[in-house]
Amino acid sequence: MPIDEELLKKARENPGDIRFSDVIKLATQMGWVEVGGKGSHRVFKHPKGPLIRDKFPIPLNFQEGKNGKAKAYQVEQLLEMAAELRIINKVT
């Protein structure tokens, strides 16, 4: 599934203003697979996750914040992990 470049741009420019449903969509487009969670919590793993286990030892977690938005630090973690896996380019 191709990555929605507009959604990726929005996540990079303002990670605190992205809807929870959009961050789930973006993670799925990048290859993450939902493996659990309850209610507003979602847990994801990536098939290539073991390659970055030393830097990111825990799975990717998302929790819905205020007004249906994703939590900024979790969006940033998604972007950092995706860059480390070379799914997206690292922004300097």
A tleap script that builds the chain and sets N, CA, C and O, in Angstrom:
source leaprc.protein.ff14SB
mol = sequence {
  NMET PRO ILE ASP GLU GLU LEU LEU LYS LYS
  ALA ARG GLU ASN PRO GLY ASP ILE ARG PHE
  SER ASP VAL ILE LYS LEU ALA THR GLN MET
  GLY TRP VAL GLU VAL GLY GLY LYS GLY SER
  HIE ARG VAL PHE LYS HIE PRO LYS GLY PRO
  LEU ILE ARG ASP LYS PHE PRO ILE PRO LEU
  ASN PHE GLN GLU GLY LYS ASN GLY LYS ALA
  LYS ALA TYR GLN VAL GLU GLN LEU LEU GLU
  MET ALA ALA GLU LEU ARG ILE ILE ASN LYS
  VAL CTHR
}
set mol.1.N position { 0.848 -1.171 0.000 }
set mol.1.CA position { 0.000 0.000 0.000 }
set mol.1.C position { 0.899 1.241 0.000 }
set mol.1.O position { 1.784 1.355 0.848 }
set mol.2.N position { 0.689 2.155 -0.921 }
set mol.2.CA position { 1.524 3.364 -0.956 }
set mol.2.C position { 1.242 4.283 0.234 }
set mol.2.O position { 0.148 4.298 0.799 }
set mol.3.N position { 2.265 5.040 0.585 }
set mol.3.CA position { 2.148 5.971 1.698 }
set mol.3.C position { 1.508 7.270 1.202 }
set mol.3.O position { 1.918 7.824 0.182 }
set mol.4.N position { 0.513 7.740 1.926 }
set mol.4.CA position { -0.159 8.999 1.623 }
set mol.4.C position { 0.816 10.133 1.955 }
set mol.4.O position { 1.017 10.465 3.123 }
set mol.5.N position { 1.414 10.717 0.926 }
set mol.5.CA position { 2.444 11.735 1.115 }
set mol.5.C position { 1.918 12.984 1.823 }
set mol.5.O position { 2.645 13.601 2.601 }
set mol.6.N position { 0.677 13.361 1.565 }
set mol.6.CA position { 0.095 14.532 2.244 }
set mol.6.C position { -0.065 14.271 3.737 }
set mol.6.O position { 0.190 15.148 4.563 }
set mol.7.N position { -0.486 13.063 4.071 }
set mol.7.CA position { -0.639 12.679 5.475 }
set mol.7.C position { 0.728 12.623 6.160 }
set mol.7.O position { 0.868 13.065 7.301 }
set mol.8.N position { 1.724 12.088 5.476 }
set mol.8.CA position { 3.085 12.033 6.013 }
set mol.8.C position { 3.617 13.444 6.256 }
set mol.8.O position { 4.229 13.706 7.291 }
set mol.9.N position { 3.389 14.347 5.311 }
set mol.9.CA position { 3.825 15.735 5.447 }
set mol.9.C position { 3.168 16.386 6.659 }
set mol.9.O position { 3.825 17.085 7.430 }
set mol.10.N position { 1.873 16.153 6.822 }
set mol.10.CA position { 1.145 16.714 7.963 }
set mol.10.C position { 1.708 16.178 9.278 }
set mol.10.O position { 1.876 16.935 10.234 }
set mol.11.N position { 1.999 14.877 9.331 }
set mol.11.CA position { 2.550 14.270 10.547 }
set mol.11.C position { 3.916 14.855 10.877 }
set mol.11.O position { 4.232 15.080 12.045 }
set mol.12.N position { 4.723 15.100 9.859 }
set mol.12.CA position { 6.047 15.672 10.083 }
set mol.12.C position { 5.975 17.129 10.533 }
set mol.12.O position { 6.712 17.548 11.426 }
set mol.13.N position { 5.092 17.887 9.918 }
set mol.13.CA position { 5.018 19.317 10.205 }
set mol.13.C position { 4.353 19.634 11.545 }
set mol.13.O position { 4.736 20.589 12.220 }
set mol.14.N position { 3.363 18.835 11.924 }
set mol.14.CA position { 2.654 19.104 13.173 }
set mol.14.C position { 2.146 17.795 13.779 }
set mol.14.O position { 0.961 17.480 13.668 }
set mol.15.N position { 3.034 17.036 14.415 }
set mol.15.CA position { 2.643 15.719 14.947 }
set mol.15.C position { 1.558 15.770 16.022 }
set mol.15.O position { 0.925 14.752 16.305 }
set mol.16.N position { 1.339 16.922 16.614 }
set mol.16.CA position { 0.306 17.049 17.635 }
set mol.16.C position { -1.071 17.354 17.070 }
set mol.16.O position { -2.046 17.447 17.816 }
set mol.17.N position { -1.155 17.510 15.752 }
set mol.17.CA position { -2.431 17.869 15.135 }
set mol.17.C position { -2.832 16.862 14.063 }
set mol.17.O position { -3.345 17.239 13.010 }
set mol.18.N position { -2.599 15.599 14.333 }
set mol.18.CA position { -2.996 14.543 13.400 }
set mol.18.C position { -4.017 13.648 14.101 }
set mol.18.O position { -3.834 13.255 15.253 }
set mol.19.N position { -5.079 13.342 13.392 }
set mol.19.CA position { -6.138 12.508 13.986 }
set mol.19.C position { -5.605 11.110 14.300 }
set mol.19.O position { -4.733 10.582 13.611 }
set mol.20.N position { -6.155 10.539 15.351 }
set mol.20.CA position { -5.785 9.190 15.766 }
set mol.20.C position { -6.002 8.202 14.620 }
set mol.20.O position { -5.150 7.352 14.362 }
set mol.21.N position { -7.129 8.311 13.940 }
set mol.21.CA position { -7.416 7.394 12.823 }
set mol.21.C position { -6.414 7.569 11.691 }
set mol.21.O position { -6.106 6.606 10.990 }
set mol.22.N position { -5.897 8.784 11.500 }
set mol.22.CA position { -4.913 9.016 10.444 }
set mol.22.C position { -3.547 8.432 10.785 }
set mol.22.O position { -2.848 7.943 9.898 }
set mol.23.N position { -3.161 8.476 12.051 }
set mol.23.CA position { -1.867 7.889 12.414 }
set mol.23.C position { -1.930 6.366 12.297 }
set mol.23.O position { -0.940 5.730 11.937 }
set mol.24.N position { -3.084 5.784 12.599 }
set mol.24.CA position { -3.267 4.341 12.411 }
set mol.24.C position { -3.159 4.016 10.921 }
set mol.24.O position { -2.502 3.047 10.543 }
set mol.25.N position { -3.792 4.809 10.093 }
set mol.25.CA position { -3.734 4.624 8.636 }
set mol.25.C position { -2.295 4.734 8.139 }
set mol.25.O position { -1.849 3.902 7.348 }
set mol.26.N position { -1.568 5.748 8.592 }
set mol.26.CA position { -0.188 5.960 8.171 }
set mol.26.C position { 0.702 4.797 8.603 }
set mol.26.O position { 1.521 4.322 7.815 }
set mol.27.N position { 0.554 4.340 9.827 }
set mol.27.CA position { 1.351 3.208 10.312 }
set mol.27.C position { 1.092 1.961 9.470 }
set mol.27.O position { 2.024 1.239 9.117 }
set mol.28.N position { -0.163 1.716 9.154 }
set mol.28.CA position { -0.525 0.556 8.330 }
set mol.28.C position { 0.081 0.679 6.936 }
set mol.28.O position { 0.578 -0.304 6.385 }
set mol.29.N position { 0.043 1.874 6.369 }
set mol.29.CA position { 0.632 2.093 5.050 }
set mol.29.C position { 2.138 1.844 5.064 }
set mol.29.O position { 2.711 1.454 4.047 }
set mol.30.N position { 2.771 2.062 6.194 }
set mol.30.CA position { 4.213 1.861 6.323 }
set mol.30.C position { 4.577 0.417 6.647 }
set mol.30.O position { 5.757 0.081 6.734 }
set mol.31.N position { 3.579 -0.433 6.825 }
set mol.31.CA position { 3.849 -1.852 7.044 }
set mol.31.C position { 3.668 -2.352 8.456 }
set mol.31.O position { 3.873 -3.538 8.713 }
set mol.32.N position { 3.288 -1.482 9.389 }
set mol.32.CA position { 3.039 -1.952 10.746 }
set mol.32.C position { 1.750 -2.754 10.773 }
set mol.32.O position { 0.817 -2.491 10.014 }
set mol.33.N position { 1.718 -3.737 11.662 }
set mol.33.CA position { 0.564 -4.618 11.806 }
set mol.33.C position { 0.054 -4.505 13.239 }
set mol.33.O position { 0.823 -4.600 14.196 }
set mol.34.N position { -1.250 -4.303 13.368 }
set mol.34.CA position { -1.829 -4.205 14.711 }
set mol.34.C position { -1.810 -5.575 15.374 }
set mol.34.O position { -2.270 -6.564 14.802 }
set mol.35.N position { -1.267 -5.619 16.599 }
set mol.35.CA position { -1.146 -6.892 17.310 }
set mol.35.C position { -1.890 -6.897 18.640 }
set mol.35.O position { -1.864 -7.898 19.356 }
set mol.36.N position { -2.543 -5.811 18.977 }
set mol.36.CA position { -3.281 -5.809 20.230 }
set mol.36.C position { -3.714 -4.424 20.633 }
set mol.36.O position { -3.605 -3.457 19.879 }
set mol.37.N position { -4.211 -4.364 21.852 }
set mol.37.CA position { -4.678 -3.101 22.404 }
set mol.37.C position { -6.125 -3.217 22.835 }
set mol.37.O position { -6.850 -4.127 22.434 }
set mol.38.N position { -6.522 -2.261 23.669 }
set mol.38.CA position { -7.895 -2.204 24.165 }
set mol.38.C position { -8.354 -0.762 24.130 }
set mol.38.O position { -7.583 0.152 24.423 }
set mol.39.N position { -9.597 -0.563 23.775 }
set mol.39.CA position { -10.160 0.780 23.792 }
set mol.39.C position { -9.402 1.736 22.909 }
set mol.39.O position { -9.274 1.517 21.704 }
set mol.40.N position { -8.894 2.802 23.510 }
set mol.40.CA position { -8.183 3.814 22.739 }
set mol.40.C position { -6.693 3.506 22.567 }
set mol.40.O position { -5.958 4.319 22.007 }
set mol.41.N position { -6.243 2.347 23.038 }
set mol.41.CA position { -4.848 1.947 22.914 }
set mol.41.C position { -4.696 0.957 21.761 }
set mol.41.O position { -5.491 0.028 21.621 }
set mol.42.N position { -3.682 1.161 20.950 }
set mol.42.CA position { -3.391 0.244 19.846 }
set mol.42.C position { -1.896 -0.082 19.874 }
set mol.42.O position { -1.067 0.806 20.071 }
set mol.43.N position { -1.559 -1.357 19.675 }
set mol.43.CA position { -0.177 -1.816 19.682 }
set mol.43.C position { 0.144 -2.376 18.301 }
set mol.43.O position { -0.618 -3.168 17.745 }
set mol.44.N position { 1.288 -1.951 17.756 }
set mol.44.CA position { 1.698 -2.357 16.421 }
set mol.44.C position { 3.119 -2.900 16.436 }
set mol.44.O position { 3.956 -2.470 17.230 }
set mol.45.N position { 3.376 -3.844 15.552 }
set mol.45.CA position { 4.727 -4.359 15.322 }
set mol.45.C position { 4.983 -4.314 13.824 }
set mol.45.O position { 4.058 -4.375 13.015 }
set mol.46.N position { 6.247 -4.207 13.476 }
set mol.46.CA position { 6.645 -4.209 12.068 }
set mol.46.C position { 7.430 -5.489 11.794 }
set mol.46.O position { 8.227 -5.912 12.632 }
set mol.47.N position { 7.218 -6.113 10.632 }
set mol.47.CA position { 7.955 -7.338 10.317 }
set mol.47.C position { 9.475 -7.170 10.376 }
set mol.47.O position { 10.193 -8.129 10.657 }
set mol.48.N position { 9.965 -5.962 10.114 }
set mol.48.CA position { 11.408 -5.702 10.167 }
set mol.48.C position { 11.830 -5.138 11.519 }
set mol.48.O position { 12.966 -4.692 11.675 }
set mol.49.N position { 10.940 -5.154 12.480 }
set mol.49.CA position { 11.215 -4.610 13.809 }
set mol.49.C position { 12.469 -5.142 14.476 }
set mol.49.O position { 13.179 -4.374 15.126 }
set mol.50.N position { 12.771 -6.436 14.341 }
set mol.50.CA position { 13.991 -6.946 14.980 }
set mol.50.C position { 15.273 -6.249 14.519 }
set mol.50.O position { 16.272 -6.267 15.238 }
set mol.51.N position { 15.260 -5.644 13.347 }
set mol.51.CA position { 16.444 -4.934 12.847 }
set mol.51.C position { 16.768 -3.686 13.666 }
set mol.51.O position { 17.911 -3.229 13.670 }
set mol.52.N position { 15.772 -3.135 14.358 }
set mol.52.CA position { 15.989 -1.916 15.147 }
set mol.52.C position { 15.695 -2.139 16.627 }
set mol.52.O position { 15.519 -1.184 17.383 }
set mol.53.N position { 15.644 -3.398 17.031 }
set mol.53.CA position { 15.294 -3.745 18.408 }
set mol.53.C position { 16.231 -3.098 19.430 }
set mol.53.O position { 15.792 -2.754 20.527 }
set mol.54.N position { 17.506 -2.927 19.094 }
set mol.54.CA position { 18.438 -2.324 20.047 }
set mol.54.C position { 18.106 -0.850 20.304 }
set mol.54.O position { 18.321 -0.357 21.411 }
set mol.55.N position { 17.589 -0.151 19.306 }
set mol.55.CA position { 17.254 1.272 19.458 }
set mol.55.C position { 15.807 1.468 19.924 }
set mol.55.O position { 15.513 2.414 20.655 }
set mol.56.N position { 14.913 0.585 19.504 }
set mol.56.CA position { 13.492 0.652 19.851 }
set mol.56.C position { 13.060 -0.714 20.398 }
set mol.56.O position { 12.525 -1.533 19.652 }
set mol.57.N position { 13.288 -0.967 21.696 }
set mol.57.CA position { 13.031 -2.303 22.240 }
set mol.57.C position { 11.563 -2.659 22.456 }
set mol.57.O position { 11.240 -3.825 22.681 }
set mol.58.N position { 10.672 -1.676 22.391 }
set mol.58.CA position { 9.258 -1.961 22.642 }
set mol.58.C position { 8.450 -1.770 21.356 }
set mol.58.O position { 8.878 -1.047 20.456 }
set mol.59.N position { 7.298 -2.408 21.268 }
set mol.59.CA position { 6.476 -2.206 20.068 }
set mol.59.C position { 5.938 -0.780 20.010 }
set mol.59.O position { 6.020 -0.030 20.983 }
set mol.60.N position { 5.400 -0.429 18.882 }
set mol.60.CA position { 4.841 0.899 18.658 }
set mol.60.C position { 3.447 0.954 19.265 }
set mol.60.O position { 2.586 0.139 18.935 }
set mol.61.N position { 3.230 1.916 20.149 }
set mol.61.CA position { 1.944 2.073 20.826 }
set mol.61.C position { 1.323 3.399 20.451 }
set mol.61.O position { 2.013 4.414 20.355 }
set mol.62.N position { 0.018 3.389 20.241 }
set mol.62.CA position { -0.712 4.618 19.999 }
set mol.62.C position { -1.855 4.699 20.996 }
set mol.62.O position { -2.500 3.702 21.320 }
set mol.63.N position { -2.087 5.912 21.472 }
set mol.63.CA position { -3.198 6.158 22.393 }
set mol.63.C position { -3.892 7.425 21.934 }
set mol.63.O position { -3.253 8.445 21.675 }
set mol.64.N position { -5.204 7.343 21.837 }
set mol.64.CA position { -5.975 8.509 21.421 }
set mol.64.C position { -5.952 9.571 22.510 }
set mol.64.O position { -6.232 9.292 23.676 }
set mol.65.N position { -5.616 10.779 22.115 }
set mol.65.CA position { -5.557 11.894 23.046 }
set mol.65.C position { -6.808 12.749 22.953 }
set mol.65.O position { -7.886 12.266 22.607 }
set mol.66.N position { -6.645 14.023 23.265 }
set mol.66.CA position { -7.762 14.965 23.274 }
set mol.66.C position { -8.334 15.176 21.875 }
set mol.66.O position { -7.602 15.207 20.886 }
set mol.67.N position { -9.629 15.317 21.814 }
set mol.67.CA position { -10.342 15.642 20.579 }
set mol.67.C position { -10.066 14.683 19.428 }
set mol.67.O position { -10.088 15.093 18.268 }
set mol.68.N position { -9.808 13.415 19.731 }
set mol.68.CA position { -9.586 12.430 18.681 }
set mol.68.C position { -8.227 12.519 18.020 }
set mol.68.O position { -8.013 11.913 16.970 }
set mol.69.N position { -7.305 13.262 18.612 }
set mol.69.CA position { -5.965 13.420 18.051 }
set mol.69.C position { -5.029 12.350 18.599 }
set mol.69.O position { -5.229 11.822 19.692 }
set mol.70.N position { -4.008 12.047 17.812 }
set mol.70.CA position { -2.946 11.148 18.277 }
set mol.70.C position { -2.016 11.955 19.180 }
set mol.70.O position { -1.942 13.179 19.068 }
set mol.71.N position { -1.319 11.279 20.057 }
set mol.71.CA position { -0.358 11.961 20.915 }
set mol.71.C position { 0.901 12.249 20.102 }
set mol.71.O position { 1.428 11.371 19.417 }
set mol.72.N position { 1.369 13.480 20.188 }
set mol.72.CA position { 2.481 13.950 19.357 }
set mol.72.C position { 3.726 13.077 19.500 }
set mol.72.O position { 4.351 12.733 18.496 }
set mol.73.N position { 4.099 12.710 20.734 }
set mol.73.CA position { 5.323 11.943 20.921 }
set mol.73.C position { 5.219 10.560 20.268 }
set mol.73.O position { 6.230 10.000 19.845 }
set mol.74.N position { 4.009 10.010 20.185 }
set mol.74.CA position { 3.833 8.708 19.545 }
set mol.74.C position { 3.927 8.830 18.021 }
set mol.74.O position { 4.457 7.936 17.362 }
set mol.75.N position { 3.419 9.923 17.462 }
set mol.75.CA position { 3.568 10.177 16.027 }
set mol.75.C position { 5.048 10.351 15.692 }
set mol.75.O position { 5.528 9.822 14.690 }
set mol.76.N position { 5.767 11.092 16.532 }
set mol.76.CA position { 7.196 11.296 16.331 }
set mol.76.C position { 7.949 9.970 16.398 }
set mol.76.O position { 8.886 9.745 15.632 }
set mol.77.N position { 7.540 9.096 17.312 }
set mol.77.CA position { 8.187 7.790 17.419 }
set mol.77.C position { 7.945 6.965 16.153 }
set mol.77.O position { 8.861 6.301 15.668 }
set mol.78.N position { 6.736 6.998 15.619 }
set mol.78.CA position { 6.437 6.316 14.358 }
set mol.78.C position { 7.377 6.800 13.262 }
set mol.78.O position { 7.951 5.990 12.534 }
set mol.79.N position { 7.536 8.112 13.141 }
set mol.79.CA position { 8.388 8.677 12.104 }
set mol.79.C position { 9.853 8.301 12.308 }
set mol.79.O position { 10.555 7.999 11.343 }
set mol.80.N position { 10.319 8.318 13.554 }
set mol.80.CA position { 11.696 7.932 13.855 }
set mol.80.C position { 11.943 6.464 13.511 }
set mol.80.O position { 12.965 6.126 12.913 }
set mol.81.N position { 11.015 5.605 13.887 }
set mol.81.CA position { 11.164 4.172 13.606 }
set mol.81.C position { 11.117 3.911 12.100 }
set mol.81.O position { 11.894 3.106 11.587 }
set mol.82.N position { 10.219 4.580 11.398 }
set mol.82.CA position { 10.105 4.403 9.948 }
set mol.82.C position { 11.381 4.872 9.253 }
set mol.82.O position { 11.831 4.247 8.293 }
set mol.83.N position { 11.961 5.963 9.731 }
set mol.83.CA position { 13.215 6.447 9.146 }
set mol.83.C position { 14.353 5.463 9.430 }
set mol.83.O position { 15.182 5.198 8.560 }
set mol.84.N position { 14.384 4.936 10.630 }
set mol.84.CA position { 15.430 3.960 10.992 }
set mol.84.C position { 15.315 2.696 10.133 }
set mol.84.O position { 16.324 2.088 9.776 }
set mol.85.N position { 14.096 2.310 9.809 }
set mol.85.CA position { 13.868 1.138 8.947 }
set mol.85.C position { 14.006 1.485 7.464 }
set mol.85.O position { 13.895 0.614 6.601 }
set mol.86.N position { 14.245 2.746 7.184 }
set mol.86.CA position { 14.384 3.265 5.801 }
set mol.86.C position { 13.107 3.110 4.984 }
set mol.86.O position { 13.151 2.900 3.771 }
set mol.87.N position { 11.982 3.216 5.659 }
set mol.87.CA position { 10.683 3.222 4.997 }
set mol.87.C position { 10.423 4.622 4.440 }
set mol.87.O position { 9.852 4.794 3.363 }
set mol.88.N position { 10.865 5.614 5.219 }
set mol.88.CA position { 10.759 7.018 4.789 }
set mol.88.C position { 12.145 7.640 4.964 }
set mol.88.O position { 13.002 7.094 5.658 }
set mol.89.N position { 12.344 8.774 4.332 }
set mol.89.CA position { 13.608 9.496 4.488 }
set mol.89.C position { 13.604 10.241 5.806 }
set mol.89.O position { 12.580 10.759 6.251 }
set mol.90.N position { 14.770 10.281 6.413 }
set mol.90.CA position { 14.939 11.011 7.657 }
set mol.90.C position { 14.969 12.500 7.349 }
set mol.90.O position { 15.657 12.935 6.426 }
set mol.91.N position { 14.235 13.267 8.111 }
set mol.91.CA position { 14.216 14.717 7.939 }
set mol.91.C position { 15.260 15.308 8.868 }
set mol.91.O position { 15.297 14.996 10.059 }
set mol.92.N position { 16.099 16.154 8.321 }
set mol.92.CA position { 17.160 16.757 9.157 }
set mol.92.C position { 16.822 18.165 9.526 }
set mol.92.O position { 17.596 18.822 10.222 }
savepdb mol mol.pdb
quit
